[in-house]
Amino acid sequence: MSRAAGIAIERSLSPVNYLPTASVEALRFRAKCMTAVRRFFDEWGYVEVDTPVLSQDIVIDAFLEPFIVPQTFGGKDYYLQTSPEFGMKRLLCGGLGAIYQLGHVFRRGERGENHNPEFTMVEWYRTQDDHFAQMQVVEDLLHVVTQLTAAPISFPRPYRRTTYQEAFQRHLGIDPFAANINDLQQAARERGIVPPPSLSEEDRDGWLNLLLAICVESKLGIERPEFLYDYPASQSAMAKTRTTPHHVAERFELYCNGIELCNGYHELLDPAELRRRNAAQQAIRLQEGSPPLPLESRLLEAMEKGLPPSAGVALGFDRLVMLLGGYSRIDDVIPFPIERA
């Protein structure tokens, strides 16, 4: 039996498993953080929205598994949303210009010290912004939440901004844009990294992700929060790309003490390109034995009519509470993790 499985059984059989795993103090601090987040966005003119948690549309990601609710309505399968992104972008197409949402999202198979299959996300979008403008919004948000909650942990400003290329050069001594796949494999071998069996020899992004996860991420945001930006274009997800100085995706992630807190995109506007990316992600899913997801969506219909230029950010609210409150596990800041739900 694995350690994780043993912990799960121990929790489920505990005589006090009806009680929350978070302390009363932690739950009160969590509530203060929620109030502070809403106050920040309300005062900056964002409109709070509430999109469906259950939808027949879903983000197609090769490495995110949604919960499927079979034959929910009209004989169709619906999905618990892994992100409110599709619904929120449809609202942008409908005329709203600055929106935010604080709610629950769901991802199968995610459980650990920093993960629970059901968790709380803050997601927001503003038209006419790029990803650099939203980096500043993130920094301002964390500062305001820290001040309003009198959080025991605060982050020095300004936050560091590091390109993906700079991070690899600093912590691994390689250029991720110039290195070939043999160089990446050699870098892994030199550091004693054993790749998972599922990682193929030809998967360049897979090797980059492996090196990032093991050799780079833990060193980011140690002295102060650190934005990692300008990822390879092959890792663009739903972000725009540009070709100078390299072919990069206009996206970022923020790290605090080696923990990823949020990610942001200068949003892709081209529905044809999104269809191409969806097909590529679907092909990977099928190759890995994952079930196919619907390629068409109401978001694509809306994008055909025109998604305004915009940037958006998704921030893990539970992780924010952990970091600001000095807690070490997600179970310390949510009332009922999956074993007690």
C-alpha positions in Angstrom: 0.0 0.0 0.0 1.3 3.5 -0.9 1.8 6.1 1.8 -0.8 8.3 0.2 -3.4 5.4 0.2 -2.6 4.7 3.8 -3.2 8.3 4.8 -6.5 8.3 2.9 -7.7 5.2 4.7 -6.6 6.5 8.1 -8.5 9.8 7.4 -11.6 8.0 6.3 -11.7 5.8 9.4 -10.8 8.5 11.9 -13.4 8.8 14.7 -13.4 12.6 14.3 -13.6 12.8 10.5 -16.8 14.8 10.7 -14.7 17.7 11.9 -13.0 20.2 9.5 -9.3 19.7 8.9 -8.8 23.5 9.1 -8.7 25.2 12.5 -11.3 27.8 13.4 -8.5 30.4 13.2 -7.6 29.3 9.6 -11.2 29.4 8.5 -11.6 32.9 9.8 -8.5 34.0 8.0 -9.7 32.3 4.9 -13.0 34.3 5.1 -11.0 37.5 5.5 -9.0 36.7 2.4 -12.2 36.2 0.4 -13.6 39.5 1.6 -10.3 41.2 0.7 -10.2 39.7 -2.8 -13.7 40.9 -3.5 -13.0 44.3 -2.2 -10.0 44.7 -4.4 -11.8 43.8 -7.6 -14.9 45.7 -6.7 -13.0 48.9 -6.0 -11.1 48.5 -9.3 -14.4 48.3 -11.3 -14.5 44.6 -12.0 -17.9 42.9 -12.1 -18.3 39.7 -10.1 -19.8 37.0 -12.3 -21.1 33.5 -11.7 -20.7 31.1 -14.6 -22.0 27.5 -14.6 -19.9 24.9 -12.8 -21.7 22.2 -14.8 -21.4 22.6 -18.6 -21.4 20.6 -21.8 -18.2 22.5 -22.8 -14.8 21.9 -21.2 -11.2 23.1 -21.6 -9.2 20.6 -23.6 -5.9 19.9 -21.9 -3.8 16.8 -22.4 -2.9 16.7 -18.7 -6.2 17.9 -17.0 -8.9 15.3 -16.4 -12.4 16.6 -15.8 -15.1 14.9 -13.8 -17.8 13.7 -16.3 -21.5 13.7 -15.3 -23.1 11.3 -17.8 -26.3 12.2 -19.6 -26.9 15.3 -17.6 -29.4 16.9 -20.0 -30.8 16.0 -23.3 -28.8 12.8 -23.3 -25.5 14.7 -23.3 -22.5 14.3 -21.0 -21.7 17.4 -19.0 -18.5 18.3 -17.2 -17.6 19.8 -13.8 -15.4 22.8 -14.9 -11.6 22.7 -14.4 -11.7 26.5 -14.9 -14.4 29.1 -15.5 -12.5 30.3 -18.5 -15.0 29.3 -21.2 -17.9 30.9 -19.6 -16.1 34.1 -18.6 -14.7 34.6 -22.1 -18.2 34.3 -23.5 -19.2 37.1 -21.1 -16.4 39.2 -22.6 -17.8 38.5 -26.0 -21.2 39.6 -24.7 -19.9 43.1 -23.7 -18.5 42.9 -20.2 -15.1 44.5 -20.0 -13.6 43.6 -16.6 -14.9 40.6 -14.7 -13.8 38.3 -11.9 -15.1 35.1 -10.3 -14.4 33.4 -7.0 -15.6 29.8 -7.0 -15.0 26.1 -7.0 -13.4 24.1 -9.8 -12.7 20.4 -10.2 -9.8 18.3 -11.4 -9.7 14.5 -11.3 -6.6 12.8 -9.8 -5.2 15.9 -8.1 -4.5 15.2 -4.4 -1.5 16.1 -2.3 -0.1 18.7 0.1 -1.0 21.5 -2.4 -3.9 19.8 -4.2 -7.5 18.7 -3.7 -9.8 17.5 -6.5 -12.2 20.3 -5.6 -10.6 23.7 -4.9 -11.3 27.4 -5.0 -10.0 29.6 -7.8 -10.0 33.3 -8.4 -10.1 34.0 -12.1 -10.4 37.4 -13.8 -10.2 39.1 -17.2 -9.9 42.7 -18.4 -10.2 43.8 -22.0 -7.4 45.8 -23.6 -4.8 44.5 -21.2 -1.8 42.3 -22.0 0.0 39.9 -19.7 2.4 42.5 -18.5 -0.5 44.7 -17.3 -2.0 41.7 -15.5 1.3 41.0 -13.7 0.9 44.3 -12.0 -2.7 43.5 -11.1 -1.5 40.3 -9.5 1.1 42.2 -7.5 -1.4 44.8 -6.4 -4.0 42.2 -5.4 -1.6 40.3 -3.2 -0.4 43.5 -1.5 -4.0 44.6 -0.8 -5.1 41.2 0.5 -2.0 41.2 2.8 -2.8 44.6 4.1 -6.6 44.1 4.6 -6.2 40.8 6.4 -3.1 41.7 8.5 -1.6 38.5 7.2 1.3 37.1 9.2 3.3 36.6 5.9 3.9 39.5 3.5 5.9 39.6 0.2 8.5 42.3 -0.6 7.9 44.4 -3.7 8.6 44.8 -6.6 8.2 41.1 -7.6 11.0 39.7 -9.8 10.3 39.1 -13.5 12.3 36.3 -15.1 11.9 35.0 -18.6 11.6 31.2 -19.1 14.9 31.4 -21.0 16.7 33.3 -18.2 15.5 30.8 -15.6 16.8 27.8 -17.5 20.1 29.6 -18.1 20.5 30.6 -14.4 19.5 27.3 -12.8 20.5 24.7 -15.4 23.0 26.5 -17.6 21.1 25.7 -20.8 19.2 27.7 -23.3 15.7 26.1 -23.7 15.2 27.6 -27.1 18.6 26.5 -28.5 19.0 23.2 -26.8 18.0 20.1 -28.8 16.3 17.1 -27.2 19.6 15.3 -26.6 20.9 18.3 -24.7 17.8 18.2 -22.4 18.1 14.5 -21.8 21.8 14.9 -21.0 21.0 17.6 -18.5 18.5 15.3 -16.8 21.0 12.4 -16.7 23.7 14.6 -15.2 21.4 15.5 -12.4 20.3 11.9 -11.8 16.8 12.5 -13.0 14.9 9.3 -13.9 12.2 10.2 -16.4 8.7 8.6 -15.9 7.9 5.7 -18.3 5.3 7.8 -20.0 7.8 10.4 -21.2 8.8 9.6 -24.8 12.3 10.2 -26.2 10.9 12.6 -28.8 8.7 14.7 -26.4 10.7 17.9 -26.2 8.1 19.8 -24.1 7.9 16.9 -21.8 11.6 17.0 -21.1 11.5 20.8 -20.6 8.6 20.3 -18.2 10.5 17.6 -16.3 13.6 19.9 -15.9 11.4 22.8 -14.9 9.6 20.9 -12.3 12.6 19.2 -10.7 15.4 21.7 -11.2 13.9 25.2 -11.6 10.5 25.6 -9.9 11.8 25.0 -6.3 14.3 27.9 -6.8 11.7 30.5 -8.0 10.3 33.1 -5.7 12.5 32.5 -2.8 13.5 36.0 -1.8 10.5 37.6 -3.3 7.6 36.5 -5.6 8.8 35.8 -9.1 7.0 35.9 -12.4 8.2 33.4 -15.0 7.1 34.5 -18.4 7.6 34.1 -22.2 7.2 30.3 -22.3 8.0 28.4 -25.5 5.2 28.8 -28.1 4.7 25.1 -28.0 3.4 25.5 -24.5 1.0 28.3 -25.3 -2.3 26.7 -24.1 -4.8 29.5 -24.8 -2.3 32.4 -25.0 -1.2 34.5 -27.9 2.2 33.9 -29.4 4.9 36.2 -30.9 8.1 35.5 -32.8 10.5 38.0 -31.3 13.1 37.6 -29.8 12.0 33.9 -29.9 8.8 32.1 -30.7 7.2 32.5 -27.3 3.8 32.3 -25.7 2.6 35.5 -24.0 1.8 33.9 -20.7 3.2 33.9 -17.1 3.2 32.0 -13.9 3.9 33.4 -10.4 6.0 31.5 -7.9 6.2 32.1 -4.2 8.7 30.0 -2.2 8.8 27.5 -5.1 5.1 27.1 -5.2 3.1 28.1 -8.3 0.3 30.5 -7.3 -1.2 31.7 -10.5 -0.9 31.8 -14.3 -1.9 34.4 -16.8 -2.4 34.8 -20.5 -2.5 37.5 -23.1 -5.5 35.8 -24.6 -5.7 34.0 -27.9 -8.3 35.6 -30.2 -8.2 33.4 -33.3 -10.8 30.6 -33.2 -9.1 28.7 -36.1 -5.9 28.6 -34.0 -7.8 27.4 -31.0 -9.3 24.6 -33.0 -5.8 23.6 -34.1 -4.5 23.5 -30.6 -7.6 21.6 -29.3 -7.0 19.0 -32.0 -3.3 18.7 -30.9 -4.3 18.3 -27.3 -6.9 15.8 -28.1 -4.4 13.7 -30.1 -2.1 13.6 -27.0 -5.1 12.6 -24.8 -6.0 9.7 -27.1 -2.4 8.6 -27.3 -2.3 8.5 -23.5 -5.5 6.6 -23.3 -7.6 9.5 -21.9 -11.2 9.9 -23.1 -11.9 12.3 -25.9 -13.4 15.7 -25.0 -15.8 17.8 -27.2 -13.8 19.7 -29.8 -16.5 22.3 -30.5 -17.8 24.7 -27.9 -19.9 27.8 -27.4 -16.7 29.6 -26.7 -15.6 28.9 -30.3 -18.9 30.2 -31.6 -18.5 33.4 -29.5 -14.9 33.8 -30.8 -16.1 33.6 -34.4 -18.1 36.8 -33.6 -15.1 38.4 -31.9 -13.4 38.0 -28.5 -12.0 41.5 -27.6 -8.3 41.9 -26.9 -7.8 40.9 -23.3 -5.7 39.2 -20.6 -6.7 36.9 -17.8 -5.4 35.3 -14.7 -6.3 32.2 -12.7 -5.1 32.2 -9.1 -5.3 29.3 -6.7 -7.2 30.9 -3.7 -6.4 28.0 -1.3 -2.7 28.3 -2.0 -2.9 32.1 -1.5 -4.4 31.5 2.0 -1.7 28.9 2.7 1.1 31.3 1.7 -0.2 34.4 3.5 -1.2 32.5 6.6 2.0 30.4 6.9 0.2 27.1 6.4 2.0 24.1 4.9 -0.9 22.0 3.5 -4.1 22.7 1.6 -5.9 20.6 4.3 -5.0 23.4 6.8 -7.1 26.0 4.9 -10.1 24.2 3.5 -12.8 22.7 5.8 -13.4 19.3 4.2 -10.9 17.8 1.8 -11.9 15.0 -0.4 -11.6 12.3 2.2 -14.1 14.1 4.5 -16.3 15.6 1.8 
